[in-house]
């Protein structure tokens, strides 16, 4: 059995997460409560959004967005070909049709030029997925959405705290969705969030999140709803995290900078490109590998690094390679998916650990 010396991810707690968690536990308000309200208000205000709602996880936040926008059977929703599968799954679950488009070869985010080619009279929305901490070209996507009367849903699960032209990711579209799963930039184990500037969408999502039940009339239901509520216990952990956002940001930037220092000029290694207007808080350090410079392909590198006790992960499998999704060939997404490797990226990585990872990667060269 291989001993993991450096895991791919682990959560970092900075201050009062445990204290707040115990306080929430002892208050007896373990479902809704003070910390849920506090987190909703503080996270909303930090992002500069008028409305915000917690959810039980990031998947629920995306589903809540789809439901609130009324997306259903025969509607088409444009989804990038390189992403974690949740956006497509949510579209399929709604009875709608995911339309898969390719991604930009440098940023790895959805390619707006590909998007416009696939817009039809049935298109209802675009999923702007901010991959690995990068932010999509939101100006172009918003112009396309306005031109064709489409909704934009931002999947910001991997880009909390990242900015585009000085504005927080998740605040450009109709609804921005977040995840606070254990590996994410802000964590409470699980948990999600939706942001919107539209009061009507906010009110609708708040009702759907709680079984479709009126707040002024218990057990009266006007719409079909679900239980997407966050617990007070998880929100308490999140409130502890929010008190240290500056530390979270600086630690993520430090880790990213150290990897660039050690690997940016190495032949056969390409980092994800961030446009000048993007200020990323990188969720995962991901490299695109040219196997001609190494003793094997990406999967060989993953196994070789594991022998040194370094846990890594591959890129996402593009939808076009998974028969379940019946997607067309997506050349760029397939190239990225086959050749990227995600290195350990957690906040408390030391410079010695990062040097060790990079040195071991270099030993696998030809």
C-alpha positions as CSV (number, residue, x, y, z in Angstrom):
1,X,0.0,0.0,0.0
2,X,1.4,3.4,-1.0
3,X,1.7,6.0,1.7
4,X,0.3,9.4,0.6
5,X,2.8,12.0,1.7
6,X,1.1,14.9,0.0
7,X,-2.7,14.6,-0.6
8,X,-4.3,16.2,-3.6
9,X,-6.5,18.3,-1.3
10,X,-7.5,18.9,2.3
11,X,-9.5,21.6,4.0
12,X,-7.9,24.5,5.9
13,X,-9.5,26.0,9.0
14,X,-8.1,29.3,10.2
15,X,-10.0,30.4,13.3
16,X,-13.4,30.0,14.8
17,X,-14.9,27.3,12.6
18,X,-15.0,24.8,15.5
19,X,-16.2,27.4,18.0
20,X,-19.1,28.4,15.8
21,X,-19.9,24.8,15.0
22,X,-20.2,23.9,18.7
23,X,-22.3,27.1,19.3
24,X,-24.7,26.1,16.5
25,X,-24.9,22.5,17.9
26,X,-25.7,23.7,21.4
27,X,-28.2,26.3,20.2
28,X,-30.5,23.4,19.1
29,X,-31.0,25.3,15.8
30,X,-29.2,22.6,13.7
31,X,-31.3,23.1,10.5
32,X,-31.9,26.8,9.8
33,X,-30.8,29.4,12.2
34,X,-28.5,32.3,13.0
35,X,-25.4,31.1,11.1
36,X,-27.4,30.4,7.9
37,X,-28.8,33.9,7.9
38,X,-25.3,35.4,8.7
39,X,-23.6,33.5,6.0
40,X,-26.2,34.4,3.4
41,X,-25.8,38.1,4.2
42,X,-22.1,38.2,4.4
43,X,-21.3,36.1,1.4
44,X,-23.9,38.1,-0.7
45,X,-22.4,41.4,0.4
46,X,-18.8,40.3,-0.2
47,X,-19.7,39.4,-3.8
48,X,-21.6,42.7,-4.3
49,X,-24.8,40.9,-5.1
50,X,-28.3,42.1,-4.1
51,X,-29.7,38.7,-3.2
52,X,-28.2,35.4,-2.0
53,X,-29.5,32.0,-0.8
54,X,-27.6,29.1,0.7
55,X,-28.3,25.5,-0.5
56,X,-27.3,22.1,0.7
57,X,-24.6,21.6,-2.0
58,X,-23.3,23.0,-5.3
59,X,-25.4,20.6,-7.3
60,X,-28.6,21.8,-5.6
61,X,-27.6,25.4,-6.4
62,X,-27.4,24.6,-10.1
63,X,-30.7,22.6,-10.0
64,X,-32.3,25.6,-8.2
65,X,-31.2,27.9,-11.0
66,X,-32.6,25.6,-13.7
67,X,-36.0,25.3,-11.9
68,X,-36.2,29.1,-11.2
69,X,-35.6,29.9,-14.8
70,X,-38.3,27.5,-15.9
71,X,-36.0,25.4,-18.1
72,X,-37.7,22.1,-19.1
73,X,-38.6,19.7,-21.8
74,X,-37.5,20.6,-25.4
75,X,-35.4,23.6,-24.2
76,X,-31.8,23.6,-25.1
77,X,-29.0,24.7,-22.8
78,X,-25.4,25.2,-24.0
79,X,-22.8,23.4,-21.9
80,X,-19.0,23.5,-22.3
81,X,-17.5,20.2,-23.3
82,X,-14.8,20.3,-20.6
83,X,-16.1,20.6,-17.1
84,X,-17.3,18.5,-14.2
85,X,-20.5,16.8,-15.3
86,X,-23.0,18.5,-13.0
87,X,-24.3,21.1,-15.5
88,X,-25.2,18.5,-18.1
89,X,-26.7,16.2,-15.5
90,X,-29.0,19.0,-14.2
91,X,-30.1,19.9,-17.7
92,X,-30.9,16.2,-18.5
93,X,-32.8,15.8,-15.2
94,X,-35.0,18.8,-16.1
95,X,-35.9,17.1,-19.4
96,X,-34.0,19.7,-21.4
97,X,-31.3,19.1,-24.0
98,X,-27.7,19.8,-23.3
99,X,-25.9,21.2,-26.3
100,X,-22.2,20.6,-26.0
101,X,-19.7,23.1,-27.4
102,X,-15.9,23.2,-27.4
103,X,-13.7,25.3,-25.1
104,X,-10.9,27.8,-25.6
105,X,-7.5,26.0,-26.0
106,X,-5.7,28.4,-23.6
107,X,-8.2,29.3,-20.9
108,X,-10.1,25.9,-21.0
109,X,-13.3,27.8,-20.4
110,X,-16.3,27.8,-22.9
111,X,-15.4,29.3,-26.3
112,X,-17.9,32.1,-27.1
113,X,-17.2,31.6,-30.8
114,X,-18.4,28.0,-30.5
115,X,-21.4,29.1,-28.5
116,X,-22.9,31.3,-31.2
117,X,-22.8,28.5,-33.8
118,X,-25.1,26.4,-31.7
119,X,-27.7,28.9,-30.7
120,X,-31.2,27.9,-32.1
121,X,-34.8,29.0,-31.5
122,X,-34.9,26.3,-28.7
123,X,-31.9,27.6,-26.8
124,X,-32.9,28.9,-23.4
125,X,-29.6,29.4,-21.5
126,X,-25.8,29.2,-21.5
127,X,-23.8,27.6,-18.7
128,X,-20.7,29.7,-18.1
129,X,-18.5,27.3,-16.1
130,X,-15.4,29.0,-14.6
131,X,-12.9,26.1,-14.7
132,X,-10.2,25.7,-12.0
133,X,-10.5,29.3,-10.9
134,X,-10.5,31.0,-14.3
135,X,-13.4,33.2,-15.4
136,X,-15.1,32.9,-18.7
137,X,-15.2,35.8,-21.2
138,X,-18.3,37.2,-19.6
139,X,-18.6,40.4,-21.7
140,X,-18.9,38.3,-24.9
141,X,-21.2,35.8,-23.4
142,X,-23.5,38.5,-21.9
143,X,-23.6,40.2,-25.3
144,X,-24.6,36.9,-27.0
145,X,-27.2,36.3,-24.3
146,X,-28.7,39.8,-24.8
147,X,-28.7,39.4,-28.5
148,X,-30.5,36.1,-28.5
149,X,-32.6,36.6,-25.3
150,X,-30.9,33.9,-23.3
151,X,-30.3,33.3,-19.6
152,X,-26.7,32.9,-18.3
153,X,-26.1,30.6,-15.4
154,X,-22.6,30.9,-13.9
155,X,-21.2,27.7,-12.4
156,X,-18.7,29.3,-10.0
157,X,-18.0,26.1,-8.0
158,X,-14.3,26.3,-8.9
159,X,-13.9,30.1,-8.9
160,X,-15.2,31.5,-5.7
161,X,-13.3,34.8,-5.0
162,X,-12.0,35.1,-8.6
163,X,-12.7,38.4,-10.3
164,X,-13.3,39.6,-13.9
165,X,-12.6,43.3,-14.5
166,X,-12.7,43.9,-10.8
167,X,-16.1,42.2,-10.3
168,X,-16.6,38.9,-8.5
169,X,-17.3,35.8,-10.6
170,X,-20.9,34.6,-10.1
171,X,-22.3,38.1,-10.5
172,X,-22.4,38.6,-14.3
173,X,-25.2,36.2,-15.3
174,X,-28.8,35.8,-14.2
175,X,-27.8,33.4,-11.5
176,X,-24.4,32.5,-10.1
177,X,-24.0,29.1,-8.4
178,X,-21.3,28.1,-5.8
179,X,-20.1,25.0,-4.0
180,X,-18.5,24.8,-0.6
181,X,-17.6,21.1,-0.8
182,X,-14.6,19.9,1.2
183,X,-12.0,20.7,-1.6
184,X,-13.3,24.0,-2.6
185,X,-11.7,27.5,-1.9
186,X,-14.3,28.1,0.8
187,X,-15.4,25.0,2.6
188,X,-18.0,23.8,5.0
189,X,-17.8,20.1,3.9
190,X,-20.8,20.4,1.6
191,X,-23.0,23.4,0.9
192,X,-23.9,25.7,-2.0
193,X,-25.1,29.2,-2.8
194,X,-27.0,31.1,-5.5
195,X,-26.5,34.8,-6.2
196,X,-28.8,37.0,-8.3
197,X,-29.7,40.6,-8.7
198,X,-33.3,39.7,-9.7
199,X,-35.8,39.9,-6.8
200,X,-38.3,37.8,-8.7
201,X,-35.8,35.0,-9.2
202,X,-34.6,35.3,-5.6
203,X,-38.1,35.0,-4.2
204,X,-38.9,32.1,-6.5
205,X,-35.7,30.2,-5.5
206,X,-36.3,30.8,-1.8
207,X,-39.7,29.1,-2.1
208,X,-38.5,26.2,-4.3
209,X,-35.6,25.6,-1.9
210,X,-38.1,24.9,1.0
211,X,-40.6,22.5,-0.6
212,X,-42.4,25.2,-2.5
213,X,-44.0,26.3,0.8
214,X,-45.2,29.8,1.5
215,X,-43.5,31.6,4.3
216,X,-46.7,33.3,5.4
217,X,-48.8,30.2,5.3
218,X,-47.4,26.9,6.7
219,X,-48.0,23.7,4.7
220,X,-49.5,25.7,1.8
221,X,-47.7,25.0,-1.5
222,X,-48.0,27.0,-4.7
223,X,-45.2,25.3,-6.6
224,X,-43.4,22.0,-6.6
225,X,-40.4,22.4,-4.4
226,X,-37.5,20.5,-2.9
227,X,-35.5,20.4,0.3
228,X,-32.3,22.2,-0.7
229,X,-31.7,23.8,2.7
230,X,-28.3,24.2,4.3
231,X,-27.9,23.2,7.9
232,X,-26.9,25.7,10.6
233,X,-24.0,23.5,11.5
234,X,-22.4,23.8,8.0
235,X,-23.2,27.5,7.8
236,X,-21.3,27.9,11.2
237,X,-18.2,26.5,9.6
238,X,-18.7,28.7,6.6
239,X,-19.0,31.8,8.8
240,X,-15.6,30.9,10.3
241,X,-14.2,30.7,6.8
242,X,-15.5,34.1,5.8
243,X,-13.7,35.8,8.7
244,X,-10.4,34.8,7.0
245,X,-11.0,35.4,3.3
246,X,-7.8,37.6,3.0
247,X,-5.8,34.6,4.3
248,X,-7.5,32.2,2.0
249,X,-6.8,34.5,-1.0
250,X,-3.2,35.1,0.0
251,X,-2.5,31.4,0.6
252,X,-4.0,30.4,-2.8
253,X,-2.0,33.1,-4.5
254,X,1.2,32.0,-2.7
255,X,0.7,28.3,-3.8
256,X,0.0,29.3,-7.4
257,X,3.0,31.6,-7.5
258,X,5.4,29.0,-6.2
259,X,4.3,26.5,-8.8
260,X,4.8,29.1,-11.5
261,X,8.3,29.8,-10.1
262,X,9.3,26.1,-10.3
263,X,7.5,25.0,-13.5
264,X,6.5,27.9,-15.7
265,X,9.6,27.8,-17.9
266,X,9.8,24.0,-18.1
267,X,9.5,22.5,-21.6
268,X,6.5,20.3,-22.1
269,X,4.5,22.0,-19.3
270,X,1.8,24.6,-20.0
271,X,-0.3,26.3,-17.3
272,X,-3.9,27.4,-17.8
273,X,-3.9,30.9,-19.3
274,X,-5.6,33.8,-17.5
275,X,-6.5,36.8,-19.5
276,X,-5.4,40.2,-18.1
277,X,-8.9,41.1,-17.1
278,X,-9.1,38.0,-14.8
279,X,-7.8,38.0,-11.3
280,X,-8.0,34.3,-10.4
281,X,-8.1,32.6,-7.1
282,X,-6.9,29.3,-8.4
283,X,-8.9,26.3,-7.0
284,X,-6.6,23.7,-8.5
285,X,-3.1,23.9,-10.0
286,X,-3.5,22.1,-13.3
287,X,-0.8,21.6,-15.9
288,X,-1.1,20.5,-19.6
289,X,1.5,17.9,-20.3
290,X,3.3,17.3,-23.6
291,X,4.1,13.6,-23.3
292,X,7.0,13.9,-25.8
293,X,9.0,15.5,-23.0
294,X,8.2,12.8,-20.4
295,X,8.7,9.0,-20.0
296,X,5.0,8.5,-20.5
297,X,1.6,10.1,-20.9
298,X,-0.5,12.0,-18.3
299,X,-1.8,8.8,-16.7
300,X,1.8,7.4,-16.5
301,X,2.7,10.6,-14.6
302,X,-0.1,10.2,-12.1
303,X,1.1,6.7,-11.3
304,X,4.7,7.7,-11.1
305,X,4.0,10.6,-8.8
306,X,1.9,8.4,-6.6
307,X,5.0,6.2,-6.1
308,X,6.6,9.2,-4.5
309,X,3.6,9.7,-2.2
310,X,2.1,12.6,-4.3
311,X,-1.6,12.3,-5.0
312,X,-2.8,14.0,-8.2
313,X,-5.9,13.9,-10.4
314,X,-6.5,13.8,-14.1
315,X,-8.6,16.4,-16.0
316,X,-12.3,16.0,-16.5
317,X,-13.3,13.5,-19.2
318,X,-15.0,15.5,-21.9
319,X,-18.6,14.7,-22.6
320,X,-17.7,13.6,-26.1
321,X,-15.9,10.5,-24.7
322,X,-18.6,9.3,-22.4
323,X,-21.4,7.5,-24.3
324,X,-24.0,8.5,-21.7
325,X,-24.0,12.1,-23.0
326,X,-24.2,11.4,-26.7
327,X,-22.0,14.5,-27.5
328,X,-20.3,15.3,-30.8
329,X,-16.5,15.2,-31.1
330,X,-15.0,18.1,-29.2
331,X,-11.4,18.3,-30.3
332,X,-10.0,20.8,-27.9
333,X,-11.9,19.5,-24.9
334,X,-10.6,16.0,-25.7
335,X,-7.0,17.2,-26.0
336,X,-7.2,19.1,-22.7
337,X,-9.0,16.2,-20.9
338,X,-6.4,13.7,-22.0
339,X,-3.3,15.8,-21.1
340,X,-3.9,17.8,-18.0
341,X,-2.9,16.8,-14.5
342,X,-4.1,18.4,-11.3
343,X,-1.4,18.8,-8.6
344,X,-1.9,19.2,-4.9
345,X,-3.2,22.7,-4.3
346,X,-4.4,23.1,-0.8
347,X,-3.8,26.3,1.2
348,X,-1.2,25.0,3.7
349,X,1.2,23.5,1.2
350,X,4.7,24.6,2.2
351,X,7.4,25.7,-0.2
352,X,9.4,22.6,0.6
353,X,6.4,20.4,-0.3
354,X,5.9,22.3,-3.6
355,X,9.6,22.0,-4.4
356,X,9.4,18.3,-3.7
357,X,6.4,17.8,-6.0
358,X,8.0,19.8,-8.8
359,X,11.4,18.1,-8.5
360,X,9.7,14.7,-8.6
361,X,7.8,15.7,-11.7
362,X,11.0,16.8,-13.4
363,X,12.6,13.3,-12.7
364,X,10.0,11.8,-14.9
365,X,11.4,13.6,-17.9
366,X,12.9,11.6,-20.8
